[in-house]
């Protein structure tokens, strides 16, 4: 295994981490901005109003996107296993 292959594996791992985290983070961002806008419009400054809906939205997003996340991770692990087998 040379340096180019290692860089390629690390690049793939970073892209997969972004691919797995982006949908959940974007949903958390949208819910957070929506709640902040609601708080600004209504003058309600309750701290827990931000966290509870955001946590619920993130858990629901993880629940919905988990099958896709699992298939992406499975494909990546299979490609890593194939590369490890090819080393011998």
Buried (B, 14 or more C-beta within 10 A) or exposed (E): EEEEEEEEBEEEEEEBEEBBEEBBEEBBEEBBEEBEEEBEEEEEEEEEBBEEBBEEBBEEBEEEBEEEBEEBEEEBEEEEEEEEEEEE
